[in-house]
Amino acid sequence: MSDQELHLTLLESEFERVLDEHADRPYDEPSSEKRHPAEEMLRERARDRRFRQLLDALPAAVYTTDVAGRITFYNEAAAELWGCRPELGKSEWCGSWRLFWPDGTPLPHDECPMAVALKENRAVRGAEAIAERPDGIRVPFIPFPTPLHDASGKLVGAVNMLVDITARKRAEDQQALLVRELHHRVKNMLATVQAIMGSTARAATTIEEFQQAFTGRIVALARTHSSLAEDEWQAISVRSLLGNELDPYDDGSPQRVQLDGLDVDLPSSIALPFGMAIHELTTNTVKYGALSVLGGSVAVSWVLVEGQDRHELILEWVERNGPAISPPTRRGFGSQLLERVLNNQIGARTTISYEREGLRAHIAVPLPCRISPSSPMDSLARP
């Protein structure tokens, strides 16, 4: 039995007990005719006071009406849910300022579940509604209107319990949002993998080369996703992205890998393509650049430049003491990634210099930047 049902059962039982006490007294008690009127009045007041204290102690909103639907009592929880204190004996059916159905359609007070329970003399279950307070705040709730009868079975009024389900609705909305986000991310991920596969296949000359390059890129993508999934805010720092790629190649020798910059977090929409770019730079330096020989080094520094309208992340990648390099004769996956994805998808500006001392890369990423709703790798899918 849920807490809502338990509260309702206790409430109904207490109402029945009070009505029974009014109607039938145990045989060993003196009748009201034999009891002094003043004593009878005190007993009635004490019984009524105890009953109201019980209702006020309930965490759910509770109120009662007479047979005509006029409100005769409400507890503090009801006043808090309604955001007002309706006038007893005059306000009808429900104390809320306005009522709506769950889809936002206006719900007249004389058609609310409490009105139905009184007019049709039956308990109403399974309904939901929304109460609008005078301050404009809307509170979704589940009502439990129940008719009340005297000892002869005559309808004398009704009791209603309103259970605030705001937290439940918020959780349902959040769950629906997460499901939509999951579908969107899975779709984008599949498109990204397809684009990476196509670009890698066009740039590879052998099956072995394709397998090695494709596997490394998928692993890099998965690593970035794992880091994002572990973060509550779905962001990853620039230092973490660089460390994930470069740490395995830091042999501990002086100045082998140098990272210098403040903590700057990147949202997932920027981190994924940016992380792939870092992977390509790392792969290139390990295979052909400074980290392919002893004594070579890579220094990466970054700063956050703050402007009036937006911030900009400036990253400098500098390789030293590596083998002599020259500009590539053909544009492979890495070139496309740096020139097309970063520029087109996240608004970054990239400059690559093939100098005698080693490769230098300058990347400027606007934060926040104008993100295309398409997959970050869609640009690679175009021939």
Secondary structure, 3 states (H helix, E strand, C coil): CCHHHHHHHHHHHHHHHHHHHHHCCCCCCCCCCCCCHHHHHHHHHHHHHHHHHHHHHCCCEEEEEECCCEEEEECHHHHHHHCCCCCCCCCECCCCCEEECCCCCECCHHHCHHHHHHHHCCCCCCCCEEEECCCCCEEEEEECCEEEECCCCCEEEEEEEEEECHHHHHHHHHHHHHHHHHHHHHHHHHHHHHHHHHHHHHHCCCHHHHHHHHHHHHHHHHHHHHHHHHCCCCEEEHHHHHHHHHHHHCCCCCCCEEEEECCCEEEHHHHHHHHHHHHHHHHHHHHCCHHHCCCCEEEEEEEEEECCCCEEEEEEEEEECCCCCCCCCCCCHHHHHHHHHHHHHHCCEEEEEEECCEEEEEEEEEECCCCCCCCCCHHHHCC
